[in-house]
Amino acid sequence: MTNVLELRGITKRFPGVLANDKIDITLREGKILALLGENGAGKTTLMNILYGLYKPDEGQIIVHGKEVQIHEPNDAIKSGIGMVHQHFMLVPVMTVTENVMLGVELTKNGMFLDHDKVAQRIHEISNQYGLEVDPHALIKDLPVGIQQRVEIIKVLYRNANILILDEPTAVLTPQEVEGLFKILETLIKAGKSIIFITHKLKEVMSVADDISVLRLGRMVGSIDPKEATPEKLATMMVGRDVNLIVEKQPAQPKETSLEVKNLFVRDERQNLTVNGISFEVRKGEVLGVAGVQGNGQTELVYALTGLLPIDSGEVTLLGKPIHHNTPRQILESGVAHIPEDRQRHGLILSFPIHDNLMLCTYYKEPFARGVSLQQKAIFSNAEELVKQYDVRTPNIYVNAGTLSGGNQQKVIVAREFSRPIELLIASQPTRGLDVGSIEYIHKQIIKKRDEGTGVLVVSSELDEILALSDRIAVMYKGQIMDILDANKVNKEYLGLLMAGIHPSETMGKK
């Protein structure tokens, strides 16, 4: 079978880091190559080299048997390579047609943009590949799954034969994932070739024709999907055995920890994003909040942690109202918060690790005496927590910004879990993390539950919600569609709720 793409000996160095070390990769014509690896394994760097965003220090790029020089994305596009980024590169206030033609504008009479001709081409591409997109729709009015189709149409409009898909299912419902996989089948039948980057091992096994694994900037091996298991793949990625199943005993829920009644919250633009929701979290249980990102989950967490004002409604912690409290007052009430944006809300990246590990209590003993910080106590605390929570760092004095994403998350978990808490709010707790870090964070969350803490987990990863939760609340457009026993629903049922469809009481249940 013909190879449409070969990367030979690709090497890329950054100051103090060997990101790619003599990597060889082959993509077969009309096949899907899954590229796996932990955070920092070199996947993104490699794809940025292929798409012309970085220049390799060494190595060759061979397309259809001929070496090509790719210095910028236009060179990649001319070579028939297109990339669909994890975070879509679309202009929300523009139409589908305007987004597709952006950068390759087609004109008539040498003056006017030819929207009609581009829209006609979009119709043709949509029909050929089963993409079903309205060329005249505004991007901001489209669901995430349809926006992704627009990104795929963009690269096909530019005549790409090699498609790079970076974490393409990260923000999709189960039904949208199934739809994407059908589109991939159609693309492959039409002779396209695809590089598929994902953290989701089961997806790899269901769509890939070939699997290659990177670790620490090197190619550690390839495996036939027929011979692969999630456990084998995880071991190749991490270099050790990884337990992919969240082991937990049945919950032993006790009294109510958090109670939310008829909560309304507006975002910073004064749009109503949380629309009259009510729920409770009991001590010793995990309530998971499922939903496609952007349906009010972020604003819910911000309101519960004091980062956004509450429009109306009641929030009580152990029977005491906290809905008018400041973030510090909420924290002192016994609330721990793992924020969805660890770099913006969880850490001060320019501060050393030892300071980040006492940010919540820096003004209290033993870290402060009056206005004086007690460095010995601060350092001792950091040394103990780094060891206890397995934070991989040269020492406690380096800045938090130098750590990998997984180790940054461990710093937040160590800080939040090392003080007495009544409620844990964990928002997207493993976003962007590799399987090893995910395993660790999940264990820590369940450990807190088993110690009697009430836990609220918000995640757009449905597998994570199903693995951690005892009960599941599904949010759609700021409202709770339903609250369900985690042991009595399946992905299909939850996926319909996440899309705003309320099935009958028996539909999709086990």
Buried (B, 14 or more C-beta within 10 A) or exposed (E): EEBBBBBBEBBBBEEEEBBBBBBBBBBBBBBBBBBBBBBBBBBBBBBBBBBBBBEBBEBBBBBBEEEBEBEEBEBBBBBBBBBBBBEBEBEEEBBBBBBBBEEEEEEEEEEEBBBEBBBEBBBEBBEEBEBEBBBEBBBEEBBBBBBBBBBBBBBBBBEBBBBBBBBBBBBBBBBBBEBBBEBBBBBBEEEBBBBBBBBBBEBBBEBBBBBBBBBBBBBBEBBEBEEBEBBBBBBBBBEEEBEBEBEBEEBEBEEBBBBBBEBBBBBEEEEBBBBBBEBBBBBBBBBBBBBBBEBBBBBBBBBBBBBBEBBEBBBBBBEEEBBEBEBEEBBBBBBBBBBBEBEEBBBEBEBBBBBBBBBBBEEEEEBBEEEEBBEEBBBBBBBBBBEEBEBEBEEBEEBBEBBBBBBBBBBBBBBBBBBEBBBBBBBBBBBBBBBBBBBBBBBBBBEBBEEBBBBBBBBBBBBBBBBBBBBBBBBBEBBBBBBBEBEEBEBBBBBBBBBBEEBEEEEBBE
